Amino acid sequence: MTAEAVRPLMDLISSQDKTFEIVPGGHMGLVSGSQAPEAVWPVVRAWLQQRSN
């Protein structure tokens, strides 16, 4: 999927606490791809750290 295809989903998420990030990889690559440790997980970690106690 392209970012343009996914971005409209942000309007369907009721929470105001949401972030849209474009990272390299496909569906499974997003979690376990070779670029995930450098491109995806730091984004996820930073988002969670801002919201944790």
All heavy atoms as TSV, in Angstrom:
chain	resi	resn	atom	element	x	y	z
A	1	MET	N	N	0.835	-1.188	0.000
A	1	MET	CA	C	0.000	0.000	0.000
A	1	MET	C	C	0.871	1.240	0.000
A	1	MET	O	O	1.938	1.255	0.582
A	1	MET	CB	C	-0.890	0.027	1.240
A	1	MET	CG	C	-2.050	-0.862	1.175
A	1	MET	SD	S	-3.152	-0.494	2.556
A	1	MET	CE	C	-4.403	-1.627	2.119
A	2	THR	N	N	0.337	2.258	-0.572
A	2	THR	CA	C	1.057	3.520	-0.585
A	2	THR	C	C	0.608	4.384	0.593
A	2	THR	O	O	-0.466	4.162	1.173
A	2	THR	CB	C	0.783	4.282	-1.890
A	2	THR	OG1	O	-0.607	4.623	-1.933
A	2	THR	CG2	C	1.160	3.451	-3.109
A	3	ALA	N	N	1.419	5.369	0.909
A	3	ALA	CA	C	1.059	6.293	1.991
A	3	ALA	C	C	-0.255	6.997	1.678
A	3	ALA	O	O	-1.073	7.215	2.568
A	3	ALA	CB	C	2.174	7.306	2.199
A	4	GLU	N	N	-0.457	7.314	0.412
A	4	GLU	CA	C	-1.687	8.001	0.017
A	4	GLU	C	C	-2.917	7.126	0.249
A	4	GLU	O	O	-4.004	7.631	0.503
A	4	GLU	CB	C	-1.617	8.415	-1.456
A	4	GLU	CG	C	-0.559	9.457	-1.748
A	4	GLU	CD	C	0.857	8.880	-1.823
A	4	GLU	OE1	O	1.008	7.681	-2.124
A	4	GLU	OE2	O	1.808	9.632	-1.548
A	5	ALA	N	N	-2.750	5.816	0.153
A	5	ALA	CA	C	-3.861	4.900	0.374
A	5	ALA	C	C	-4.160	4.727	1.860
A	5	ALA	O	O	-5.305	4.485	2.245
A	5	ALA	CB	C	-3.557	3.543	-0.250
A	6	VAL	N	N	-3.150	4.857	2.696
A	6	VAL	CA	C	-3.307	4.600	4.130
A	6	VAL	C	C	-3.619	5.864	4.913
A	6	VAL	O	O	-4.362	5.829	5.899
A	6	VAL	CB	C	-2.033	3.931	4.688
A	6	VAL	CG1	C	-2.124	3.720	6.176
A	6	VAL	CG2	C	-1.779	2.613	3.970
A	7	ARG	N	N	-3.089	6.987	4.494
A	7	ARG	CA	C	-3.248	8.238	5.245
A	7	ARG	C	C	-4.710	8.565	5.590
A	7	ARG	O	O	-4.993	9.016	6.711
A	7	ARG	CB	C	-2.611	9.398	4.490
A	7	ARG	CG	C	-2.497	10.659	5.312
A	7	ARG	CD	C	-1.876	11.809	4.531
A	7	ARG	NE	N	-0.619	11.474	3.904
A	7	ARG	CZ	C	0.585	11.619	4.470
A	7	ARG	NH1	N	0.666	12.072	5.698
A	7	ARG	NH2	N	1.681	11.313	3.811
A	8	PRO	N	N	-5.694	8.341	4.710
A	8	PRO	CA	C	-7.088	8.647	5.074
A	8	PRO	C	C	-7.596	7.865	6.287
A	8	PRO	O	O	-8.559	8.293	6.933
A	8	PRO	CB	C	-7.880	8.272	3.816
A	8	PRO	CG	C	-6.895	8.412	2.706
A	8	PRO	CD	C	-5.579	7.976	3.297
A	9	LEU	N	N	-6.950	6.760	6.624
A	9	LEU	CA	C	-7.367	5.999	7.804
A	9	LEU	C	C	-7.187	6.810	9.079
A	9	LEU	O	O	-7.880	6.571	10.072
A	9	LEU	CB	C	-6.590	4.694	7.894
A	9	LEU	CG	C	-6.839	3.692	6.770
A	9	LEU	CD1	C	-5.924	2.491	6.921
A	9	LEU	CD2	C	-8.293	3.273	6.738
A	10	MET	N	N	-6.282	7.768	9.068
A	10	MET	CA	C	-6.058	8.592	10.254
A	10	MET	C	C	-7.341	9.312	10.663
A	10	MET	O	O	-7.580	9.532	11.847
A	10	MET	CB	C	-4.932	9.597	10.007
A	10	MET	CG	C	-3.569	8.964	9.835
A	10	MET	SD	S	-2.979	8.172	11.336
A	10	MET	CE	C	-2.521	9.603	12.289
A	11	ASP	N	N	-8.170	9.661	9.691
A	11	ASP	CA	C	-9.430	10.343	9.997
A	11	ASP	C	C	-10.436	9.407	10.660
A	11	ASP	O	O	-11.396	9.866	11.272
A	11	ASP	CB	C	-10.042	10.922	8.721
A	11	ASP	CG	C	-9.194	12.036	8.137
A	11	ASP	OD1	O	-8.467	12.699	8.907
A	11	ASP	OD2	O	-9.259	12.233	6.914
A	12	LEU	N	N	-10.236	8.116	10.523
A	12	LEU	CA	C	-11.152	7.139	11.104
A	12	LEU	C	C	-10.753	6.714	12.512
A	12	LEU	O	O	-11.514	6.034	13.193
A	12	LEU	CB	C	-11.232	5.901	10.199
A	12	LEU	CG	C	-11.707	6.172	8.770
A	12	LEU	CD1	C	-11.639	4.898	7.952
A	12	LEU	CD2	C	-13.112	6.755	8.773
A	13	ILE	N	N	-9.568	7.115	12.960
A	13	ILE	CA	C	-9.095	6.798	14.303
A	13	ILE	C	C	-9.597	7.883	15.243
A	13	ILE	O	O	-9.282	9.062	15.047
A	13	ILE	CB	C	-7.556	6.702	14.336
A	13	ILE	CG1	C	-7.089	5.588	13.400
A	13	ILE	CG2	C	-7.063	6.492	15.757
A	13	ILE	CD1	C	-5.607	5.558	13.175
A	14	SER	N	N	-10.373	7.504	16.222
A	14	SER	CA	C	-11.010	8.506	17.080
A	14	SER	C	C	-10.038	9.199	18.034
A	14	SER	O	O	-10.272	10.335	18.422
A	14	SER	CB	C	-12.158	7.871	17.866
A	14	SER	OG	O	-11.675	6.849	18.701
A	15	SER	N	N	-8.968	8.539	18.398
A	15	SER	CA	C	-8.008	9.140	19.323
A	15	SER	C	C	-7.320	10.343	18.677
A	15	SER	O	O	-6.993	10.334	17.495
A	15	SER	CB	C	-6.946	8.112	19.724
A	15	SER	OG	O	-5.972	8.735	20.533
A	16	GLN	N	N	-7.084	11.370	19.464
A	16	GLN	CA	C	-6.323	12.520	18.988
A	16	GLN	C	C	-4.818	12.281	19.163
A	16	GLN	O	O	-3.998	13.001	18.608
A	16	GLN	CB	C	-6.747	13.788	19.738
A	16	GLN	CG	C	-8.184	14.182	19.451
A	16	GLN	CD	C	-8.437	14.402	17.972
A	16	GLN	OE1	O	-7.735	15.152	17.316
A	16	GLN	NE2	N	-9.441	13.712	17.444
A	17	ASP	N	N	-4.485	11.272	19.937
A	17	ASP	CA	C	-3.087	10.923	20.201
A	17	ASP	C	C	-2.653	9.882	19.174
A	17	ASP	O	O	-2.666	8.675	19.435
A	17	ASP	CB	C	-2.950	10.375	21.618
A	17	ASP	CG	C	-1.505	10.167	22.019
A	17	ASP	OD1	O	-0.602	10.559	21.261
A	17	ASP	OD2	O	-1.285	9.590	23.093
A	18	LYS	N	N	-2.288	10.333	17.998
A	18	LYS	CA	C	-1.911	9.449	16.910
A	18	LYS	C	C	-0.838	10.128	16.072
A	18	LYS	O	O	-0.723	11.352	16.067
A	18	LYS	CB	C	-3.112	9.088	16.046
A	18	LYS	CG	C	-3.840	10.295	15.503
A	18	LYS	CD	C	-5.154	9.920	14.875
A	18	LYS	CE	C	-5.927	11.186	14.504
A	18	LYS	NZ	N	-7.245	10.882	13.989
A	19	THR	N	N	-0.050	9.310	15.404
A	19	THR	CA	C	1.046	9.810	14.581
A	19	THR	C	C	1.095	9.017	13.289
A	19	THR	O	O	0.909	7.801	13.306
A	19	THR	CB	C	2.388	9.641	15.325
A	19	THR	OG1	O	2.296	10.307	16.578
A	19	THR	CG2	C	3.536	10.223	14.532
A	20	PHE	N	N	1.347	9.694	12.203
A	20	PHE	CA	C	1.491	9.039	10.910
A	20	PHE	C	C	2.948	9.163	10.491
A	20	PHE	O	O	3.468	10.263	10.349
A	20	PHE	CB	C	0.591	9.706	9.863
A	20	PHE	CG	C	0.564	8.991	8.552
A	20	PHE	CD1	C	-0.302	7.934	8.350
A	20	PHE	CD2	C	1.406	9.364	7.519
A	20	PHE	CE1	C	-0.337	7.260	7.138
A	20	PHE	CE2	C	1.383	8.699	6.312
A	20	PHE	CZ	C	0.514	7.647	6.120
A	21	GLU	N	N	3.620	8.041	10.355
A	21	GLU	CA	C	5.032	8.015	9.964
A	21	GLU	C	C	5.182	7.165	8.709
A	21	GLU	O	O	4.537	6.130	8.582
A	21	GLU	CB	C	5.889	7.404	11.067
A	21	GLU	CG	C	5.914	8.176	12.353
A	21	GLU	CD	C	6.830	9.378	12.314
A	21	GLU	OE1	O	7.725	9.424	11.434
A	21	GLU	OE2	O	6.652	10.263	13.149
A	22	ILE	N	N	6.024	7.594	7.824
A	22	ILE	CA	C	6.347	6.809	6.635
A	22	ILE	C	C	7.712	6.171	6.867
A	22	ILE	O	O	8.696	6.877	7.115
A	22	ILE	CB	C	6.355	7.690	5.379
A	22	ILE	CG1	C	4.962	8.273	5.160
A	22	ILE	CG2	C	6.808	6.877	4.171
A	22	ILE	CD1	C	4.864	9.261	4.027
A	23	VAL	N	N	7.742	4.855	6.833
A	23	VAL	CA	C	8.969	4.103	7.044
A	23	VAL	C	C	9.119	3.086	5.908
A	23	VAL	O	O	8.131	2.699	5.291
A	23	VAL	CB	C	8.980	3.385	8.412
A	23	VAL	CG1	C	8.972	4.390	9.548
A	23	VAL	CG2	C	7.801	2.441	8.547
A	24	PRO	N	N	10.338	2.653	5.639
A	24	PRO	CA	C	10.528	1.681	4.563
A	24	PRO	C	C	10.029	0.299	4.953
A	24	PRO	O	O	10.046	-0.062	6.124
A	24	PRO	CB	C	12.046	1.667	4.360
A	24	PRO	CG	C	12.608	2.108	5.668
A	24	PRO	CD	C	11.594	3.060	6.245
A	25	GLY	N	N	9.555	-0.444	3.984
A	25	GLY	CA	C	9.139	-1.819	4.237
A	25	GLY	C	C	7.696	-2.073	3.874
A	25	GLY	O	O	6.911	-1.141	3.692
A	26	GLY	N	N	7.364	-3.327	3.790
A	26	GLY	CA	C	6.007	-3.742	3.499
A	26	GLY	C	C	5.300	-4.153	4.769
A	26	GLY	O	O	5.725	-3.819	5.866
A	27	HIS	N	N	4.235	-4.923	4.624
A	27	HIS	CA	C	3.426	-5.312	5.779
A	27	HIS	C	C	4.249	-6.051	6.844
A	27	HIS	O	O	4.296	-5.644	7.994
A	27	HIS	CB	C	2.255	-6.188	5.328
A	27	HIS	CG	C	1.249	-5.440	4.539
A	27	HIS	ND1	N	1.322	-5.319	3.183
A	27	HIS	CD2	C	0.156	-4.750	4.920
A	27	HIS	CE1	C	0.310	-4.595	2.754
A	27	HIS	NE2	N	-0.412	-4.232	3.786
A	28	MET	N	N	4.877	-7.132	6.473
A	28	MET	CA	C	5.678	-7.896	7.441
A	28	MET	C	C	7.030	-7.245	7.682
A	28	MET	O	O	7.575	-7.334	8.777
A	28	MET	CB	C	5.862	-9.338	6.973
A	28	MET	CG	C	4.606	-10.169	7.093
A	28	MET	SD	S	3.887	-10.132	8.748
A	28	MET	CE	C	5.141	-10.957	9.701
A	29	GLY	N	N	7.574	-6.603	6.675
A	29	GLY	CA	C	8.857	-5.925	6.838
A	29	GLY	C	C	8.805	-4.831	7.868
A	29	GLY	O	O	9.808	-4.480	8.486
A	30	LEU	N	N	7.634	-4.296	8.064
A	30	LEU	CA	C	7.449	-3.247	9.056
A	30	LEU	C	C	7.833	-3.719	10.446
A	30	LEU	O	O	8.377	-2.970	11.245
A	30	LEU	CB	C	5.976	-2.814	9.043
A	30	LEU	CG	C	5.624	-1.507	9.689
A	30	LEU	CD1	C	6.282	-0.363	8.949
A	30	LEU	CD2	C	4.124	-1.321	9.683
A	31	VAL	N	N	7.588	-4.991	10.715
A	31	VAL	CA	C	7.865	-5.556	12.029
A	31	VAL	C	C	9.181	-6.306	12.061
A	31	VAL	O	O	9.958	-6.180	12.999
A	31	VAL	CB	C	6.718	-6.503	12.459
A	31	VAL	CG1	C	7.026	-7.178	13.773
A	31	VAL	CG2	C	5.417	-5.751	12.530
A	32	SER	N	N	9.435	-7.085	11.027
A	32	SER	CA	C	10.582	-7.992	11.086
A	32	SER	C	C	11.571	-7.826	9.941
A	32	SER	O	O	12.488	-8.630	9.824
A	32	SER	CB	C	10.073	-9.440	11.096
A	32	SER	OG	O	9.337	-9.700	9.907
A	33	GLY	N	N	11.412	-6.815	9.131
A	33	GLY	CA	C	12.318	-6.623	8.000
A	33	GLY	C	C	13.703	-6.180	8.436
A	33	GLY	O	O	13.918	-5.756	9.573
A	34	SER	N	N	14.634	-6.255	7.518
A	34	SER	CA	C	16.023	-5.903	7.841
A	34	SER	C	C	16.183	-4.433	8.205
A	34	SER	O	O	17.102	-4.076	8.937
A	34	SER	CB	C	16.933	-6.250	6.663
A	34	SER	OG	O	16.579	-5.497	5.512
A	35	GLN	N	N	15.292	-3.575	7.728
A	35	GLN	CA	C	15.378	-2.149	8.049
A	35	GLN	C	C	14.577	-1.769	9.296
A	35	GLN	O	O	14.705	-0.658	9.805
A	35	GLN	CB	C	14.900	-1.320	6.859
A	35	GLN	CG	C	15.774	-1.469	5.634
A	35	GLN	CD	C	15.254	-0.650	4.471
A	35	GLN	OE1	O	14.201	-0.036	4.541
A	35	GLN	NE2	N	16.006	-0.636	3.388
A	36	ALA	N	N	13.768	-2.687	9.780
A	36	ALA	CA	C	12.904	-2.383	10.929
A	36	ALA	C	C	13.669	-1.922	12.168
A	36	ALA	O	O	13.259	-0.956	12.808
A	36	ALA	CB	C	12.018	-3.578	11.258
A	37	PRO	N	N	14.779	-2.581	12.536
A	37	PRO	CA	C	15.470	-2.140	13.762
A	37	PRO	C	C	15.961	-0.690	13.715
A	37	PRO	O	O	16.003	-0.017	14.730
A	37	PRO	CB	C	16.656	-3.107	13.878
A	37	PRO	CG	C	16.212	-4.322	13.138
A	37	PRO	CD	C	15.369	-3.804	12.003
A	38	GLU	N	N	16.316	-0.214	12.539
A	38	GLU	CA	C	16.825	1.150	12.426
A	38	GLU	C	C	15.753	2.156	12.028
A	38	GLU	O	O	15.839	3.327	12.394
A	38	GLU	CB	C	17.960	1.223	11.392
A	38	GLU	CG	C	19.215	0.470	11.790
A	38	GLU	CD	C	19.127	-1.014	11.472
A	38	GLU	OE1	O	18.385	-1.383	10.543
A	38	GLU	OE2	O	19.772	-1.814	12.174
A	39	ALA	N	N	14.753	1.719	11.263
A	39	ALA	CA	C	13.789	2.661	10.709
A	39	ALA	C	C	12.442	2.667	11.423
A	39	ALA	O	O	11.787	3.702	11.470
A	39	ALA	CB	C	13.567	2.356	9.222
A	40	VAL	N	N	12.026	1.530	11.951
A	40	VAL	CA	C	10.680	1.436	12.524
A	40	VAL	C	C	10.698	1.443	14.045
A	40	VAL	O	O	10.003	2.237	14.684
A	40	VAL	CB	C	9.956	0.167	12.013
A	40	VAL	CG1	C	8.574	0.058	12.632
A	40	VAL	CG2	C	9.883	0.175	10.495
A	41	TRP	N	N	11.477	0.555	14.642
A	41	TRP	CA	C	11.433	0.414	16.091
A	41	TRP	C	C	11.847	1.670	16.853
A	41	TRP	O	O	11.258	1.969	17.897
A	41	TRP	CB	C	12.218	-0.816	16.536
A	41	TRP	CG	C	11.480	-2.056	16.120
A	41	TRP	CD1	C	11.882	-2.991	15.213
A	41	TRP	CD2	C	10.178	-2.463	16.539
A	41	TRP	NE1	N	10.915	-3.952	15.060
A	41	TRP	CE2	C	9.857	-3.654	15.867
A	41	TRP	CE3	C	9.252	-1.933	17.430
A	41	TRP	CZ2	C	8.647	-4.314	16.056
A	41	TRP	CZ3	C	8.041	-2.596	17.614
A	41	TRP	CH2	C	7.758	-3.770	16.936
A	42	PRO	N	N	12.798	2.464	16.375
A	42	PRO	CA	C	13.080	3.715	17.094
A	42	PRO	C	C	11.885	4.674	17.095
A	42	PRO	O	O	11.657	5.373	18.085
A	42	PRO	CB	C	14.259	4.309	16.322
A	42	PRO	CG	C	14.941	3.125	15.725
A	42	PRO	CD	C	13.820	2.190	15.356
A	43	VAL	N	N	11.117	4.686	16.024
A	43	VAL	CA	C	9.920	5.528	15.961
A	43	VAL	C	C	8.892	5.038	16.971
A	43	VAL	O	O	8.304	5.826	17.722
A	43	VAL	CB	C	9.335	5.525	14.529
A	43	VAL	CG1	C	8.001	6.260	14.486
A	43	VAL	CG2	C	10.316	6.125	13.539
A	44	VAL	N	N	8.680	3.731	17.015
A	44	VAL	CA	C	7.734	3.142	17.967
A	44	VAL	C	C	8.205	3.384	19.394
A	44	VAL	O	O	7.424	3.795	20.267
A	44	VAL	CB	C	7.556	1.632	17.699
A	44	VAL	CG1	C	6.706	0.984	18.781
A	44	VAL	CG2	C	6.962	1.400	16.320
A	45	ARG	N	N	9.488	3.162	19.644
A	45	ARG	CA	C	10.038	3.352	20.995
A	45	ARG	C	C	9.857	4.802	21.456
A	45	ARG	O	O	9.418	5.054	22.581
A	45	ARG	CB	C	11.507	2.966	21.032
A	45	ARG	CG	C	12.129	3.125	22.415
A	45	ARG	CD	C	13.574	2.640	22.497
A	45	ARG	NE	N	14.393	3.094	21.396
A	45	ARG	CZ	C	14.927	2.287	20.454
A	45	ARG	NH1	N	14.715	0.991	20.506
A	45	ARG	NH2	N	15.670	2.769	19.492
A	46	ALA	N	N	10.158	5.758	20.603
A	46	ALA	CA	C	10.032	7.168	20.973
A	46	ALA	C	C	8.576	7.527	21.267
A	46	ALA	O	O	8.295	8.243	22.240
A	46	ALA	CB	C	10.576	8.052	19.854
A	47	TRP	N	N	7.648	7.000	20.464
A	47	TRP	CA	C	6.227	7.278	20.667
A	47	TRP	C	C	5.784	6.737	22.026
A	47	TRP	O	O	5.082	7.408	22.775
A	47	TRP	CB	C	5.415	6.652	19.535
A	47	TRP	CG	C	3.994	7.111	19.471
A	47	TRP	CD1	C	3.518	8.188	18.790
A	47	TRP	CD2	C	2.858	6.500	20.101
A	47	TRP	NE1	N	2.155	8.277	18.955
A	47	TRP	CE2	C	1.722	7.257	19.763
A	47	TRP	CE3	C	2.700	5.385	20.914
A	47	TRP	CZ2	C	0.453	6.938	20.209
A	47	TRP	CZ3	C	1.430	5.069	21.369
A	47	TRP	CH2	C	0.325	5.849	21.010
A	48	LEU	N	N	6.205	5.517	22.335
A	48	LEU	CA	C	5.827	4.911	23.610
A	48	LEU	C	C	6.503	5.596	24.788
A	48	LEU	O	O	5.869	5.789	25.840
A	48	LEU	CB	C	6.170	3.413	23.596
A	48	LEU	CG	C	5.301	2.555	22.680
A	48	LEU	CD1	C	5.882	1.140	22.608
A	48	LEU	CD2	C	3.867	2.542	23.127
A	49	GLN	N	N	7.764	5.981	24.646
A	49	GLN	CA	C	8.473	6.635	25.748
A	49	GLN	C	C	7.802	7.954	26.127
A	49	GLN	O	O	7.745	8.295	27.300
A	49	GLN	CB	C	9.929	6.877	25.383
A	49	GLN	CG	C	10.786	5.647	25.500
A	49	GLN	CD	C	12.225	5.895	25.074
A	49	GLN	OE1	O	12.521	6.789	24.285
A	49	GLN	NE2	N	13.111	5.081	25.585
A	50	GLN	N	N	7.304	8.677	25.151
A	50	GLN	CA	C	6.630	9.950	25.440
A	50	GLN	C	C	5.359	9.738	26.252
A	50	GLN	O	O	4.869	10.673	26.892
A	50	GLN	CB	C	6.288	10.664	24.145
A	50	GLN	CG	C	7.483	11.164	23.384
A	50	GLN	CD	C	7.098	11.743	22.033
A	50	GLN	OE1	O	5.937	11.741	21.641
A	50	GLN	NE2	N	8.084	12.222	21.297
A	51	ARG	N	N	4.819	8.531	26.218
A	51	ARG	CA	C	3.536	8.261	26.857
A	51	ARG	C	C	3.643	7.365	28.081
A	51	ARG	O	O	2.633	7.014	28.679
A	51	ARG	CB	C	2.601	7.617	25.832
A	51	ARG	CG	C	2.187	8.628	24.789
A	51	ARG	CD	C	1.866	7.976	23.462
A	51	ARG	NE	N	1.480	8.994	22.494
A	51	ARG	CZ	C	2.373	9.700	21.783
A	51	ARG	NH1	N	3.664	9.491	21.927
A	51	ARG	NH2	N	1.964	10.608	20.944
A	52	SER	N	N	4.838	6.978	28.444
A	52	SER	CA	C	5.002	6.073	29.595
A	52	SER	C	C	5.400	6.871	30.832
A	52	SER	O	O	5.893	7.976	30.759
A	52	SER	CB	C	6.027	5.000	29.302
A	52	SER	OG	O	7.313	5.561	29.086
A	53	ASN	N	N	5.188	6.263	31.968
A	53	ASN	CA	C	5.492	6.939	33.240
A	53	ASN	C	C	6.955	6.954	33.502
A	53	ASN	O	O	7.704	6.168	33.559
A	53	ASN	CB	C	4.747	6.246	34.384
A	53	ASN	CG	C	3.256	6.415	34.204
A	53	ASN	OD1	O	2.813	7.341	33.546
A	53	ASN	ND2	N	2.486	5.525	34.787
